[in-house]
Amino acid sequence: MENLASLIRDIPDFPEPGIVFKDITPVLADSDALARLIDGLASPYIEAEVGKVAGIEARGFTLASPVAGRLGAGFIPVRKPGKLPHETIREEYSLEYGTDALEVHVDAVRPGERVLLVDDVIATGGTASAAIRLLRGIGAEVVGFSVFIELAFLRGRELLNGVPLHALVRYD
């Protein structure tokens, strides 16, 4: 994974001053690196009998769909409010400066279906925690959370409600 980490580009002061954004687009643009990334995210779950892979809007979609294909599973979009056409449930969560929310279709899983959650990064854990509550709220068994990057210094894994975290690159 060192080779993948070397392709991550730091963008200082984005989206606001003091933030160093971890840009993964160079990894996504390199077909070999992208294939290694998808393999790395999926490989711990090959034998986990995952029925669906859920991706968090928007960069999570980019990774979750091919992970679902690799695992022979379906894909569930976890979206911002008002983006899904069918009946949804909603989960609000706190941000540093307010609140946000995620939604998922009420019929996205069968009761007890094994679901892997995928995103590009875990930072403070608020979005991931909301996605886990949302998936559990529709009856999913969330078997893991697989991410490319963990910003460990922000301690987001502490909010995952017992869901195991698999991160390919970790920044302490």
C-alpha positions in Angstrom: 0.0 0.0 0.0 3.1 2.3 0.2 2.9 2.7 -3.5 -0.7 3.8 -3.3 0.1 6.2 -0.4 2.8 7.8 -2.6 0.1 8.8 -5.1 -2.0 10.7 -2.6 -1.7 14.4 -3.1 -1.8 16.9 -0.2 -3.8 20.0 -1.0 -3.2 22.6 1.7 -6.0 24.9 2.8 -8.8 23.0 1.1 -11.7 23.3 1.5 -10.8 25.9 4.1 -7.7 27.4 5.7 -5.8 25.0 8.0 -7.1 21.8 6.4 -4.8 19.5 4.4 -7.0 17.7 2.0 -5.9 14.2 0.9 -6.6 14.1 -2.8 -7.0 10.5 -4.1 -7.7 11.4 -7.8 -4.1 10.5 -8.9 -4.8 7.0 -7.5 -8.1 6.8 -9.3 -6.5 8.0 -12.6 -3.9 5.2 -12.6 -5.6 1.9 -13.7 -3.0 -0.3 -11.9 -3.2 1.7 -8.7 -7.0 1.7 -8.8 -7.1 -2.1 -9.2 -4.8 -2.5 -6.2 -6.9 -0.1 -4.2 -10.1 -2.0 -5.0 -8.4 -5.3 -4.2 -7.1 -3.9 -0.9 -10.5 -2.7 0.2 -12.3 -5.9 -0.8 -9.8 -8.6 0.1 -10.5 -8.9 3.9 -14.2 -9.6 3.0 -13.8 -12.2 0.3 -15.1 -15.0 2.6 -17.4 -12.7 4.6 -20.6 -13.6 2.7 -21.3 -9.9 2.0 -24.6 -9.4 0.3 -24.4 -5.7 -0.3 -21.7 -3.0 -0.3 -22.9 0.5 0.8 -21.0 3.6 -0.4 -21.2 7.0 1.2 -21.8 9.9 -1.2 -19.9 10.9 -3.1 -16.4 9.6 -3.2 -17.5 6.4 -1.5 -19.6 5.6 -4.6 -16.4 5.6 -6.7 -14.9 2.8 -4.5 -17.9 0.9 -3.3 -19.3 0.0 -6.7 -16.2 -1.8 -7.9 -15.7 -3.4 -4.4 -19.3 -4.8 -4.7 -18.4 -6.2 -8.1 -15.3 -7.8 -6.7 -17.3 -9.4 -3.9 -20.2 -10.5 -6.1 -22.5 -8.2 -4.0 -25.0 -5.5 -4.8 -24.5 -1.8 -4.2 -26.4 0.5 -1.9 -26.0 4.3 -2.3 -26.0 6.2 1.0 -26.9 9.7 -0.1 -27.5 13.3 1.1 -31.2 14.1 1.7 -33.6 14.4 -1.3 -31.4 12.5 -3.8 -33.1 9.0 -3.7 -36.3 8.5 -5.6 -38.0 5.8 -3.4 -39.1 5.8 0.2 -36.1 6.5 2.5 -35.1 6.7 6.1 -32.9 9.5 7.3 -30.2 9.8 9.9 -28.9 13.2 11.1 -25.5 13.7 12.5 -23.5 16.6 14.0 -20.7 18.5 12.3 -18.3 21.0 13.8 -20.5 23.8 12.5 -24.0 22.3 12.5 -25.8 19.2 11.3 -26.1 17.1 8.2 -28.1 14.0 7.2 -27.9 10.8 5.1 -30.6 8.7 3.6 -31.0 5.2 2.2 -33.9 3.4 0.6 -36.0 1.5 3.2 -35.9 -1.7 1.2 -32.1 -1.6 0.4 -31.4 -4.8 2.4 -33.2 -7.9 3.5 -33.4 -8.3 7.3 -30.0 -9.5 8.6 -28.3 -9.1 5.3 -24.5 -8.7 5.6 -23.3 -5.3 4.4 -19.9 -3.8 4.0 -19.6 0.0 4.3 -17.0 1.7 2.0 -15.7 5.2 1.8 -12.5 7.0 0.7 -11.6 8.3 4.2 -12.6 8.3 7.8 -11.8 11.5 9.7 -13.9 12.5 12.7 -16.2 9.5 12.2 -19.5 11.4 12.2 -20.6 10.5 8.7 -19.5 6.9 9.1 -21.3 6.5 12.4 -24.5 8.0 10.9 -24.2 5.6 7.9 -23.8 2.6 10.3 -26.9 3.6 12.3 -28.9 4.1 9.1 -27.9 0.7 7.7 -28.7 -1.0 11.0 -32.0 0.9 11.0 -33.1 -0.9 7.9 -32.0 -4.3 9.2 -28.5 -4.7 7.9 -25.7 -6.5 9.7 -22.8 -4.2 9.1 -19.8 -6.5 9.0 -17.1 -3.9 8.4 -16.1 -0.4 7.3 -13.4 -0.4 4.6 -11.6 2.8 3.7 -8.6 3.9 1.7 -7.4 6.5 4.3 -7.8 6.8 8.1 -6.9 10.1 9.6 -6.2 8.4 12.9 -5.3 11.6 14.8 -9.0 12.6 14.5 -10.1 9.4 16.3 -13.0 8.6 14.1 -12.8 4.9 14.7 -14.1 5.5 18.2 -17.5 6.3 16.8 -18.0 3.2 14.7 -20.3 1.4 17.3 -18.3 -1.8 17.3 -17.9 -2.1 13.5 -14.4 -3.2 12.6 -12.4 -0.7 10.5 -10.1 -1.7 7.7 -7.9 1.2 6.5 -5.3 0.8 3.8 -3.4 4.0 4.7 -3.2 5.5 8.1 -2.1 9.0 9.1 -1.2 9.2 12.8 
